[in-house]
Amino acid sequence: MLAVDVADGRRQPWMGAVAGALLGLGAVMRQELLVYALTIVAAVCISMAVRRRLVAAVVAGASSVAGLGAVWLLNARIESTFGGASRGDRASATLSGAVESETATRIEEGLRTTFAISSANEPVAIVLGIVFVIIVATAARYVPRLPHDRLPLVVAVLSLPFLAVVMTGLGFVSGLFAAFPVASAALAFRGGRRAGIVTVVAVVSLPIVWAFQLLGGAGPQWGGRYVLLSGFLLGVVGVVTLCRDGMPAAARNTVIAVSLGVTLFGVVWLVHRSHEVDRFFDEVIEVQEDALIGRNQFFLREVGQRSLDERWLSAPRDGALDGPVRVLSRAGVERFSVLQRSSDPDPELEGTSQLGVDEIDLFGRTFEVRHYQFD
């Protein structure tokens, strides 16, 4: 909001340095926030230039970049002092990955994390999500003009997003707008000029974040983890839009109730999922040998701090087991187990003999715990 105040002339242009520094603090913690920071600076400068405040636009832009850059460089110095990969190196790696990856994959995952009503890798989940965004945005813009006798129909239509989410069954709601329907109301552009700037920043940032977000795992997440700031900004504007004069209370309350309903649905899913994962790893611990290697690097982190009490290792991103097996051999471990999906190919581990296989189900999928001993 400080940046918007600068754009509106409510703050001096040099206050852009403070806004830039605050944006920089976010960017050093979450690299996708760098996209939002630069988009906000650009939106502020363009807004001021359109209103023929060219000198102020230059001052605001330069001071914002200076504030952001100062925090970024300070963080880089701290990281280099204490060791570890710098934020700049990680951002460069992400940029390199974006250039090398397939555009179609990025677009598909971007659409899923923005619109999909479930974690299912199916186009219909995205299409339904887009339809529901159009429904809520259209209602937020035109319902104030409708006769009151049409309100029951409006309420029924606005309830469809929640019904669709529930009918998919317990699971992740991957899309931003599906997880937070209030955000869709922002796209009605009825919140005024200041709200319009915030909405443009949130929307324009989406495809840019898609271009640089890490690929993989677009389904098992809630509300698009890389576009959370867009969701927050659009949610704020959506609330402002729904509370403007002329908006019928029934329509406003329905959109809010749908958002709360989806959130409650998420709480129920979290409880169910946590118990199922806990049960799954109880069974894994019961059958595993002296140590365990998770073939997928995300398997073992699901259990949280319980993993600290176990002799567990994760294979690197490519699923190669040679490194973890070598670590166990040097540690004097005689027997170990490998946790993998049943669809994964059988690992070929030199210098070991397979002892057996146990199968455990989780969320309708079968996982294998393969047991080995060193020769």
C-alpha positions in Angstrom: 0.0 0.0 0.0 3.0 2.3 0.5 3.8 1.9 -3.1 0.2 2.7 -4.1 0.4 5.8 -1.9 3.5 6.9 -3.8 1.7 6.4 -7.1 -1.3 8.4 -5.9 0.9 11.3 -4.6 -0.1 10.7 -1.0 3.6 10.0 -0.2 6.7 11.7 -1.5 8.4 9.9 -4.5 11.5 9.2 -2.4 9.4 7.0 -0.1 9.7 4.5 -2.9 13.0 3.6 -1.3 11.2 2.4 1.8 8.7 0.4 -0.3 11.6 -1.1 -2.3 13.4 -2.1 0.9 10.3 -3.8 2.2 9.8 -5.6 -1.1 13.4 -6.6 -1.0 12.9 -8.2 2.5 10.3 -10.4 1.0 12.3 -11.2 -2.2 15.3 -12.5 -0.2 13.0 -15.0 1.5 10.8 -16.1 -1.4 12.3 -15.6 -4.9 9.0 -15.4 -6.6 8.4 -12.2 -4.6 11.1 -10.6 -6.7 8.7 -10.8 -9.6 6.0 -9.1 -7.6 8.5 -6.4 -6.4 9.6 -5.5 -9.9 6.0 -5.6 -11.2 4.9 -3.2 -8.4 7.7 -0.8 -9.1 6.8 -0.9 -12.8 3.1 -0.3 -12.1 3.8 2.6 -9.8 6.1 4.3 -12.4 3.6 3.7 -15.3 0.7 5.0 -13.2 2.6 8.2 -12.4 3.8 8.6 -16.0 0.3 8.3 -17.4 -0.8 11.1 -15.1 2.2 13.2 -16.5 4.2 13.1 -13.3 7.3 12.1 -15.2 9.9 13.4 -12.8 8.2 11.9 -9.8 7.9 8.6 -11.7 11.7 8.5 -12.3 12.5 9.4 -8.7 10.0 6.8 -7.3 11.3 4.1 -9.7 15.0 4.9 -9.0 14.5 5.0 -5.2 12.5 1.8 -5.2 15.1 -0.1 -7.2 17.8 1.4 -4.9 16.0 0.2 -1.7 15.3 -3.2 -3.2 18.9 -3.6 -4.4 20.4 -2.5 -1.1 18.5 -5.2 0.8 19.3 -7.8 -1.9 23.1 -7.0 -1.7 23.1 -6.9 2.1 21.5 -10.4 2.1 24.0 -11.6 -0.4 26.8 -10.4 1.8 25.4 -12.1 4.9 24.9 -15.4 3.0 28.5 -15.2 1.6 29.8 -14.6 5.1 28.0 -17.5 6.7 28.3 -19.8 3.7 25.7 -21.5 1.5 24.2 -20.8 -1.9 23.3 -17.1 -2.3 19.8 -16.0 -3.2 21.3 -14.6 -6.5 22.7 -18.0 -7.4 19.3 -19.7 -6.7 17.5 -17.1 -8.7 19.9 -17.6 -11.6 19.4 -21.4 -11.4 15.6 -20.8 -11.6 16.0 -18.5 -14.6 18.2 -21.1 -16.3 15.6 -23.8 -15.6 12.9 -21.6 -17.0 14.8 -21.1 -20.3 15.5 -24.9 -20.6 12.1 -26.2 -19.7 9.2 -26.7 -22.1 6.9 -23.8 -22.5 3.8 -26.0 -22.7 4.6 -27.6 -19.3 5.0 -24.2 -17.7 1.7 -23.0 -19.0 -0.1 -26.1 -18.0 1.3 -26.0 -14.4 0.7 -22.3 -14.2 -3.0 -22.8 -15.2 -3.3 -25.6 -12.7 -1.9 -23.6 -9.8 -4.1 -20.6 -10.7 -7.5 -22.1 -11.7 -7.7 -25.9 -11.0 -10.5 -26.9 -8.6 -8.6 -30.1 -7.6 -5.2 -31.8 -7.8 -6.4 -34.0 -10.7 -4.2 -33.7 -13.8 -7.2 -33.2 -16.0 -8.1 -30.2 -18.3 -11.7 -30.2 -16.9 -10.4 -29.2 -13.5 -8.8 -26.1 -15.0 -11.8 -25.3 -17.3 -14.3 -25.5 -14.4 -12.0 -23.2 -12.4 -11.9 -20.6 -15.1 -15.7 -20.8 -15.5 -16.2 -20.2 -11.8 -13.8 -17.2 -11.9 -16.0 -15.7 -14.6 -19.2 -16.4 -12.6 -17.9 -14.7 -9.5 -16.3 -11.7 -11.3 -19.4 -11.2 -13.5 -21.7 -11.3 -10.4 -19.5 -8.8 -8.6 -19.8 -6.4 -11.5 -23.4 -6.7 -12.6 -25.4 -8.0 -9.7 -25.9 -4.5 -8.3 -27.9 -3.7 -11.4 -30.1 -6.8 -11.3 -33.7 -6.8 -10.0 -34.0 -8.2 -6.5 -36.2 -11.0 -7.6 -33.1 -12.5 -9.5 -31.1 -12.8 -6.3 -32.1 -16.4 -5.5 -30.8 -17.5 -8.9 -27.6 -15.5 -8.3 -27.0 -17.1 -4.9 -27.5 -20.6 -6.4 -25.1 -19.9 -9.2 -22.5 -18.4 -6.8 -22.7 -21.6 -4.8 -21.6 -23.8 -7.7 -17.8 -23.4 -7.0 -18.1 -24.8 -3.5 -20.3 -27.7 -4.7 -17.8 -28.5 -7.5 -14.9 -28.6 -5.0 -16.7 -30.8 -2.6 -17.9 -33.2 -5.3 -14.3 -33.9 -6.3 -13.8 -35.6 -2.9 -11.2 -34.9 -0.2 -8.0 -33.6 -1.7 -5.9 -30.6 -2.6 -7.5 -27.6 -4.2 -4.6 -26.6 -6.4 -5.9 -23.4 -7.9 -5.6 -19.9 -6.4 -9.1 -18.8 -7.3 -10.8 -22.1 -6.4 -9.2 -22.1 -3.0 -10.1 -18.4 -2.4 -13.2 -17.5 -4.4 -13.3 -14.0 -2.9 -10.2 -13.2 -5.0 -12.3 -13.6 -8.2 -14.4 -10.6 -7.2 -11.4 -8.3 -7.7 -11.6 -9.0 -11.5 -14.8 -7.0 -11.6 -12.7 -3.8 -11.4 -15.2 -2.0 -9.2 -12.9 -1.1 -6.4 -11.7 2.2 -7.7 -8.3 3.4 -9.1 -6.1 2.3 -6.2 -7.7 -1.1 -6.1 -7.3 -1.3 -9.9 -3.5 -0.8 -9.5 -3.3 -3.6 -7.0 -5.4 -5.9 -9.2 -3.2 -5.2 -12.3 -0.1 -6.0 -10.3 -1.6 -9.3 -9.0 -2.8 -10.4 -12.5 0.2 -9.3 -14.5 2.5 -11.1 -12.1 0.8 -14.4 -12.7 2.3 -15.4 -16.1 5.7 -14.1 -15.0 5.7 -16.3 -11.9 4.5 -19.2 -14.1 7.6 -18.7 -16.3 10.0 -19.1 -13.4 8.3 -21.3 -10.8 9.8 -24.7 -10.0 8.2 -27.4 -12.1 6.7 -30.5 -10.6 4.2 -30.8 -7.8 1.5 -28.5 -9.3 -1.2 -30.8 -8.1 -0.4 -31.5 -4.4 -0.6 -27.9 -3.1 -3.2 -25.6 -1.8 -4.1 -22.4 -3.7 -0.9 -22.1 -5.7 2.1 -21.8 -3.4 4.0 -19.6 -5.8 1.2 -17.2 -6.5 0.1 -16.7 -2.9 0.8 -12.9 -3.0 -1.5 -12.6 -6.0 -4.2 -14.4 -4.0 -3.7 -12.1 -1.1 -3.8 -8.9 -3.1 -6.8 -10.0 -5.1 -8.5 -11.1 -1.9 -8.1 -7.7 -0.4 -9.5 -6.0 -3.5 -12.3 -8.6 -3.7 -13.4 -7.8 -0.2 -13.4 -4.1 -1.0 -15.5 -4.8 -4.2 -18.0 -6.9 -2.4 -18.5 -4.3 0.3 -19.1 -1.4 -2.0 -22.5 0.3 -2.1 -25.1 -1.4 -4.2 -23.9 -5.0 -3.7 -26.7 -7.1 -2.3 -25.9 -8.6 1.1 -27.1 -12.0 -0.2 -24.6 -12.1 -3.0 -21.8 -10.8 -0.9 -22.4 -13.2 1.9 -22.7 -16.1 -0.5 -19.2 -15.4 -2.0 -17.7 -15.1 1.5 -19.5 -18.3 2.7 -18.2 -20.2 -0.3 -14.6 -19.1 0.5 -15.0 -20.1 4.1 -16.5 -23.4 3.0 -13.6 -24.2 0.8 -11.2 -23.3 3.7 -13.2 -25.6 6.0 -12.9 -28.3 3.4 -9.2 -27.8 3.4 -9.0 -28.2 7.2 -10.9 -31.5 6.9 -8.5 -32.6 4.2 -5.5 -31.6 6.3 -6.7 -33.7 9.3 -7.5 -36.7 7.1 -4.3 -36.5 5.2 -2.1 -36.1 8.3 -3.6 -39.1 9.9 -3.3 -41.2 6.8 0.4 -40.2 6.3 1.1 -40.9 10.0 -0.5 -44.4 9.7 1.5 -45.0 6.5 4.8 -44.3 8.1 3.9 -46.3 11.2 3.6 -49.3 8.8 6.9 -48.3 7.0 8.8 -48.2 10.3 7.3 -51.5 11.4 8.7 -53.3 8.3 11.8 -51.4 7.4 15.3 -52.7 8.0 18.1 -50.9 9.9 17.9 -47.8 7.6 15.6 -46.5 4.9 16.1 -44.7 1.6 13.3 -42.7 0.1 13.5 -43.0 -3.6 11.6 -39.8 -4.1 13.1 -36.8 -2.3 9.7 -35.6 -1.0 8.6 -38.9 0.6 10.3 -38.7 4.0 9.7 -35.0 4.6 5.9 -35.8 4.8 6.4 -37.3 8.3 8.0 -34.1 9.7 10.1 -34.2 12.9 9.5 -38.0 13.3 12.2 -38.5 10.7 14.8 -37.1 13.1 14.5 -40.2 15.2 15.1 -42.6 12.2 18.1 -43.5 10.1 16.5 -42.2 6.8 18.0 -40.8 3.7 16.5 -39.4 0.5 17.7 -40.0 -3.0 18.5 -36.9 -5.1 16.1 -35.4 -7.6 16.9 -38.0 -10.3 16.1 -40.9 -7.9 19.7 -42.3 -8.1 20.4 -44.6 -5.2 24.1 -45.1 -5.5 25.0 -42.1 -3.2 22.7 -43.0 -0.3 23.6 -46.7 -0.5 27.3 -45.7 -0.4 26.6 -43.6 2.7 24.9 -46.6 4.5 27.8 -48.9 3.5 30.4 -46.6 5.0 28.2 -46.2 8.1 28.4 -49.9 8.7 24.7 -50.6 8.1 24.2 -54.3 7.1 20.5 -54.1 6.0 18.4 -51.3 4.6 15.1 -50.7 2.8 14.1 -48.6 -0.2 10.7 -46.8 -0.2 9.3 -46.3 -3.7 6.1 -46.3 -5.7 5.1 -49.6 -7.1 5.3 -48.2 -10.6 9.0 -47.3 -10.2 11.5 -49.7 -11.9 13.3 -52.2 -9.7 16.5 -50.6 -8.5 19.8 -52.3 -9.5 22.1 -52.0 -6.5 25.6 -53.6 -6.9 27.0 -55.4 -3.9 23.6 -56.1 -2.4 21.0 -58.9 -2.3 17.3 -58.3 -2.1 15.5 -59.9 0.9 11.9 -59.2 0.1 9.2 -56.6 -0.6 6.3 -55.2 1.5 3.4 -53.3 -0.1 1.6 -50.4 1.7 -1.3 -48.4 0.4 -1.7 -44.6 0.7 -4.5 -42.6 -0.9 -5.3 -45.3 -3.4 -1.7 -45.8 -4.5 0.6 -48.7 -3.7 4.1 -48.1 -2.3 6.8 -50.7 -2.0 9.3 -51.1 0.8 12.1 -53.2 -0.7 14.6 -54.8 1.6 18.3 -55.4 0.9 21.5 -56.5 2.6 25.1 -55.8 1.7 27.0 -58.8 0.3 
